[in-house]
Amino acid sequence: MTELLSAVVENNLDLVYSKSFRPIAESDVLRAKAGQAPRGFEGASIPSGLFTGAIGAGLGQAAGGAGGIGGGGGITGNARAVFISPRGTFDPSFTLNFSQDRATSPLNTVRVSGIPVVTGPTTFLQGSYQQAFTTGTSFSVSLSNQRQSSTQQFLLYNPALVSRFSFSFTQQILNGFGFAVQRRFLDVAKNNRVIAQEILRQNAIATVALAQSMYWDLAGSRENLRAAQESLAVAEKLLADTRVRVTIGNASDLDVISSESEAASRRRDLIAAQTDFQTKELALKSVLSRKMDADLAAARIEITDTLPEPGASDLPKFQEAVERAYKNRPELKQGELSIQSEGIVVRFTRNSMKPTLTLFGLFASSGLYGDRTIPNPDGPPIVLPGGLAQSLRQVARGSFPEYAVGFALSIPLRNRAAQADNVRARLEQRQSEVQLRRTRTTIELEVRRAIIGIEQSRAQAEAARKALDLTRQIQEAEGIKLQEGISSPYRLTQLQRDLIAAQRADVEARVSYVKAVVELSRATGETLEKNHITMDDILR
C-alpha cells in the first residue's frame, strides 16, 4: 500500500493538474504587489466587487503616479516629451524621454526677432521617477534639460539651456485612503494562495482515498479469484471421483452429468473472476500512472496487504469525529478564506461611497543659462560662454523656485452605483457564510454515514465469517458422507455452491468494512496523516 500511494502522489494526473494552482497563485501575489488585480484560477475566483472598472485594472488614477512633464517652453516651438505609464501602480517607474526637433517659422513682424523667418533646433532630455504606496500616497520626481538655439537677434542666451527639477505628491484622504483599500488585491491574492494549497490537499485526500478503495476492491477481487480457482479444483476432483465411482457401481451416469455441469459452472465463474480482477487492476493503474503504455498494461499489481479483520477500535464517537473533520477538512478552510475575501470587498465598497479628497503638493526649481553675446563697438561681439553646469547650479540653489499646495474635493450627490456595489458585496458575503454552513452540514452527514457504514459492515463481516465457517463445516461433513456412500454428488454440489456464495459474502463484507474505514478517514480529513503523506511529498 505504501508503494502504491507513493506512485499515486507522484503520478496521478488530477494531482499534477492541481499542483499548477500554487504557482498560478504565486504569480497572482506578485501581480498584486504591483497594485494590479489578480486573475484567479479554477476554484478561487476574484470577487467582482473588488474592481473599480474592467477586470484586470489597477488601482486607478487616485493612487497612480503623477503624469509626465511636457516639453519646456521655447521661442520657436516645444520639444514634446513622450509619457509612458507605469506597468504597475506600486512598482516604481523610471521614464526617460528624449527628443530633437528643428522648426522654421515665418513671422509677421521684425520688431521682436529682427528677422522675418526664425529657425531653431531644440533638444530635450527628461528623466522622471514615480511610485505609489499602499497608504494612498504617490509621488513623482522629474529632472529635465532643454537646449534651444534660434536665429533671432535679441535673445539673452543663444543657445539657451533650460533646466527644471520638480517634486510632486498626492495623498488620498477619504476615498482611497489606507492599507485596507490599497492592499485589497494583495490580501485577496494571499488568501487565494492558501486556497490553492487547500484545493491541492482536498484533491490529494480524495485521490488517495479513491486509490485505497480501488486497492481494496482489487484485493477482494483477488480473494474471489482464489476462491473461484479452489472451487474449480474441487469441482474437477468431484467429477473425477464420480467417474471412478461409476466404474465400481457406486454412482450413476446422471451423477457424472451433474458433476460435469458443476465443473463447467465453476469454469465460468473463474473466467468472470479473472475478468473482474483484470478490470479492477486496469482501473487502479489509471490512477497511479500518467500514461498507460504497453509496459504498464502488461505489468501486474502485486497485492501485499490482506483484507483486515473488523476491530472495535476503528469506530470513534460521532462528536469527536465531527470535531476532527471541522479541524482538518480543506473545504472549510477554503470557505473561511472566501468569506475573508468577501469582507475585503465589503470594506472596499464601503470606502468607495466616501467623497474623493486629494491633497497635492509641488516644489519645482528652474534654471536658465547659455552663451551670452555682448555688443562691442570697438570690434566683434563678445561671447560669454555658459551652459548646463550653470543652469543646474541655479536649479540646485533654488534661484527660481515654484511652490504649490492644494486639494481636490469631489462629492457624489447620490452615488447609487457605489451603494449598489456595497449592498451586493454584503449579500455575497452572506451567501458565502451560508455556503460554509451548508458545507459543515454536509461534512457532518458524511461523517455520520461513514460511522454507520463501519458499524453495518463490521456486523455484516462478523455474520458472514460465521456463516462461512458453518458452511465449510457442513460441506466437509457432507464430503465424508459421500466417501462413505451415504450421500450423493448432487448434494455435495449444492453445498459447494453454498460455500462459494458464503465466501463471496465474506469477501464483500470485509471489503465494505475496510472501504468504510477509508471513507471515515476521508470524511474527517485525516487520509494523508494516517498514511504518513505530507504536503511536501505531494509538491515534489
N, C-alpha and C positions, 0 to 999 in steps of 0.2 A: 504493500500500500504506500509506503514512504516513497519508493522509486516512482510509482505511478503519479502521485501528487506532485512530485518534483518536475516530472515531464509535463504535467498539465500546466503548472505555473509558468513554466518556461516557454511552452509552445502553443498553448491554446490561443486561437485567433481572436476570440472575444476579449481575452485579457490583453493581447497585443494591441488591439484596437483601443481598448480603454486606457492603456498606458500613454497614448498620444495626447490625452486630455491634459495631463500635467504640464508638459512643455507648452501647450497652447495657452494654458492659464498663466504660466510664467511670462509668456510673450505679452499677454494682456496686462499683467502687472507692470512690465517695462513700458508699455504704451501709456498706461495710466499715470506713471511717474512723470511723463512728459506733458500731462494735462489733457491727453486725448482720451476719448471714450473707449473702453474695452469692447471687444466684439462678441465675447461669449463663445459658448460651444454647446454641443449637444448635452442636454441635461442641466445646463447652467446659463440660462438666457439673461440678458441685461434688462432690468425693468424699464419700460418705455418712458415713465415719468422722469427718468434720470437725465434726459436730454433737453436742451434749450433750443432745439432746432432739429435738423436732419440727423439721423442715426450716424454715428461716427464723427460728429462735430466735436470741436474742442470746447473750451470754456467761454468762448465768445469775446466780444470786444471789451467787456467790463474788466476782464483780467488780462487782456492782451498787452503787449508792449506798445510803446509809442511808435508812431509812424516814422518813416524815414524823412530826412530833411531834403528839400528840393535844392535846385541849383542856386548858387549865390547870385546876388544882383549884379548886373553888368551894364555896360553902356550900350553895347550893340546887340545884346541878347543874353540868354541864360543857357548854361550847360546843364542839362537835366540829369538828376540822379535817378537810378533805377532802383525802386524799392522791392525787396524780396521778403515776403512774410516769413516768420519763423516756422520751423517744422513742428514744434511742439510748444505749447504755452509755457510750460515750466522749464523747458530746455533753453539754456542761453543761446542767443543767436548773434553771430558776428556777421555784419554785412559790409562789403567793400564795393564801393561804386567808383567807377572811373569813366570819364567821357571827354571827348575833344570835339570841338566844332569850329567852324570858320564861317562868319556871316558878313555879307556885304549888303549894306542898306543905303538906299537913296534918301536924302534929306531935302526938306522944302525950304531950308534956311541955312545960311552960313554963319550966322551971328554966334551960335553956340560952339559949333565944331570948327568953323573956319574953312570948311570944305564941303562940297555938295554930296559927296559919296564917302561913306565911312566903312572901313573894313577892319575886322578884328577877330583874331583867333582866341579861343578860350579853352583852357584845360582845367578839368575839375576832378578832384580826388576826395573821397569821403570814406571814413570808417566809422561804424556805429556798432554798439553792443547793447542788447536789450534782453530783459528777462522779467518773468513774473514769478510771484511766490504764492504759497497756499494761504497767506493771510489776506489776499485780495490786493496786494501791492504789486506794482510793476514800475520799472524804471528803464530809462534809456540814456546812454552816454554816446555823444557823437563829436567827432572832430573832422572838420572839412577845410580844404585849401583849394583856392581857385586862382589861377593865373590868367590875366587878361591883358591883351595888347590891343592898341587901336591906332588908327591913322588920324584921330582927332588932334587938334593942335593945342588945346587949352586944358590938358589934363594935369592934375597934380603929380600923379605917378603913372609912368608908362614904360614898361609893363607894370601892372599893379598886382600885388599878392594880397588876397583877401582870406583871412583865416577866421574860423569860428569854432568855439567849443561850447557845447550845451549839455546840461544835465536836467532831465525832467523825470517826474514821478507822478503816479496816480495811486489813490487809495480808495477802495470801496468802503463805505461806511454802513450802509443798510443792506440793500440787495447785493449779494455777492461778497459779504464780509465773513471772514472766519474760516477756520480749518474744516468745519463740518460741511461747508458748502464747496469750497475749492478742492477738497480732497475726496469728494464723493466718488469719483471714478476709481481712485486708488483703493478706497475702502471696499467698494463692491468687487473690484478685481482681486483683492486679497481674500475676500470671502469665497469667491469662485475658485481660487487656488485650493482652498481647503475642501470645497465641494468636489473638485476634480479628484482629490485624494480619496474622498469618501465614496465617490462613484466607482473608482477602481477597487476599493475594498469591498463594496457591495457586490460588484461583478465577480470578484475573486471568491467571495463566500458562496455565491450562487453556483459558480463553476466548479469549485472544489466539492460542494455538496452533491452536485449533479454527477461528478466523476465518481464519488464514493458510492452513490446509489447504483450507478451503472456497473461499478466493480462488483458490488454485492449481488446484483442481478446476474452478472456473469458467473459469480461463484455458485449461486443457486442453480444456474443452468448447467454448470459442470457437475453438481451433485445429481441432477436429474439425468444427465448423460451417463454417469457411472451407474445409476440405478437401472437405466434402460439397458446398458450392457450386461449387467448382472442378471436382469430379468430374461434377456435373450439367452444367456448361457443356461439359466435354469430351465427355460422352455425347451431348448435343444436337448439338454440332458434328459428331461422328461420324455421327449419324443424318442430318444434312443432307448431309454429304459422300457418304454411301452412296446416298441418293436421287439425287444428281447422277450418281453412277457407274452407277446402274441405267439412267438415261436414255441414257447413252452406251454401255451394254452391258458395262461392266467389273464389274458386280455383279448378283447375283440378288435376287429378291424375298425369298428366305429371309434374305439378309444384312440387308435392311431390317427384317424382323420381329425379328431378333436385336438390331439396334441400338435398335429401339423398346423391346424388353424391358429392355435395359440402361438406357435413359434413364428408364423407369418405376421401375426399382430404385433408381436414383440419386435420384429424387424422393422415394421412400420413405425413403431414408437421410437426405435433407435434412430431412424432417419430423421424423424421430426425433432428429436432431441439434439442431434448433430446440427441440423439447420438452425435451430433456435440458438445454440451456442455460437455458431459462426456469425449469425446476425448480431447478437449482442456484443461479440468481440469486435466486429467491424464498427459498430456504433461507438464503442469505447475508444477505438483507435482514432476516430474522427475528433474526439475531444482532446486527446493528448498530443496531436501532431498538427503541424502547419500545412502539410501536403501529403496526400495519400498516393505514394508512389508504389512501384511494383514490389520493392523490397519490404516496405511496411505491410503491404497487403498480404505478402507471403509469410510474414513473421507471425509467431504465436505468442499470446499473452499467457504467462505462467501465473496461476493463482497460488500465491504463497500463504494466504490467510484463509482460515476455515471460518465458517459461519459461527458467530459467537452464540453462546447459550444465554438465555434471558437471565438478568440479575435484578434483584430488588433495589440495588444502589443506583440504578440508572434513572430512577424516577424522582425528580425533585419536587418540592412543594410548588404549587402554582404561583403564589405571590412572589416567592423567591425567584422563580424562573422569569416572571414578568419584569421584576426589577433588574435582573441581569440583561434582559432584552432592551429595556429603556437605556441602559448604560452603554450597550455595545452596538445596537443596530445602526448602521450608517445612514439609513433613511431619515432617522430622527435628527441626526446632526445636520444633514442637508436641509431639512425643513427649518431648523432653528436658524441656520445661516441665511436662508431665503427670507425669513422674517426680519433678520437684521438688515439685509439689503433693502427690503421694503421700508424699514424705518428710516434708512438714509434718504430714500426718495421722499418720504413724508417731510422730513426736516428741510430738504432742499426746496420742495414745492411750497412749504410754508414761508421760507425765506424769500421765494420769488414773488410773493404777494406784497412785499415791502416796497416802498419807493426806492428809486435809484439815486443815491447821493455819492458823488465822486469828488474827492479833493484832488487838486493837482497843483504842482509847483514847477517852476522853471528857473534855472540860472544859466546864463549864457555870457560869454565873453568873446569880443571880436577884435581883430587886428587888421590894419591896412598899411602896407608899405610897398616900396618898389623903387625903381630908378627914377630919380627926380632931376629934371632938366632946368637949369637956371640960366636965363639970358646973360650974355657977356657982350657989352657994347664994344669992347676992345678986341674981340676975337670970336672964335666959335663958342657955342653954348657949353656951359659947364655941366657935366653929368655926375650927380651924386649917387653912386650905386647903393642899392638896398634890395632886400628880398625876403625869403621865407624866414630866416632867423629873426629879423626884426619884427616881422608880423607875429610870429609865435611868441616873442618876448612880450609884445603888447597883450596877447591873449593871457599869458601866464600872470602878468601884473594886474590884469583886470582893468586895463586902461579904458575900455569901452564896455562896461557891464550892462546886463539886462536881467531884470528880476520880474517874476510873475508868480502869483499865487491866486487861487480861486476855488470855486466849487461849481458843480453842475448838479441840479436837482430836477428829477423827473418824477412826477406823481401821477400814476394812472388813476383816473377818476372812477372807473368801475373794475377794471382788471378781471373780467369774468373768465378769461382763459386760464389765468393763474389759479383762480379759485376752483375752477373745474379740475385742473391738474391735481390740486391738493386733495379734493374730495375723492378723486379716483385713486390716488396713491393710498389714502387711508382705507378705502374699500378693498383694494388689492392686498393690503397688509392683513386685513381681517380675513380675506379669502385664504391667505397663506396660513393664518392661525387655525382656521377651520380645517384646512388640509392636514395640518400637523396633528390635530386632534383625531382626525379620521385615520391617519397613519398609525397613531397609538392604538386605536381600537382594532385596526386590522392586525397589528402585532400581537395584541392580547389574544385575539381569536386564533392566530397561527400557533401561539404557544399552547393554548388550551387544546387545540386539535392534536398537536404533537404529543402532548401528555396522554390524551385519550388514546391516541394511536399506539403508544407504548404499552398502556395498560391492556388494551384489547389484544394486541399482537403477542404480548407476553403470555396472557391466558390461553390464547389460541395455540401458541407454541408448546406450552405445557400439556394441553389436551392432545395436540397432535402427536407429541412424543409418546405419551402414554398409550394412545390408540395404536401407534406404530409398534410399540413393544408387545402389546397384546396380540396384534395381528400376526406378528412374526412368530410368537409362541404357538398360536393356533396353526399356522402354516407348517411349522416344524413338526408339530404333533401329527398333523394330517399326513405329512410325508412318511413318518414312521408307520402309520396305519397302512399306507399304500404298500410299503415294503413288506408288511405282514400279511397283505392280501385282504384286508378288511375295509379298504377304501377304493376309490376309483380315480383314474387320471382326470376325469371331468371335475370331480370335487376339488382336487388339488389345483386344477387350473383356475377355478373360481376363487379359491383362497389366494392364489398368486396374484390375480387381478386386484383383489382387495389390498394385498400388501403393496402393490405398485401405487395404488391410489393413496394409501397411508403414507408412503414415502414422499410422494409429491406434496401432500398436505403438510407434512413435517418441514420439508424444504421451504415451501411457500410461507409458512408461518414464521420460520426463523429469518427468512429474507425480509418479510414485512416488519419484523421486530427490529432488525438492525437498521433498516431504512427509516423507521420511526425515530430511532436514536439519532441518526444523521439529521433528520428533519428538525428535531428539537434543538440540536446544536446550531442549525441554520436560523431557526426562529429566534433563538437567544443571541445570535450574532457572535457565537464562540467557535465557529468552524475552524477559523485559521489558528486560533490559540490552541485548541485541542489537538490540532495536527502539527503544531510547532512550526507554523509558517508565519513569517514576519513580512511587513511591507517592503523591507529591504530585499527579501528573497523575490518578491513579485516584481520589483523595479529593476532587477538586474538585467 
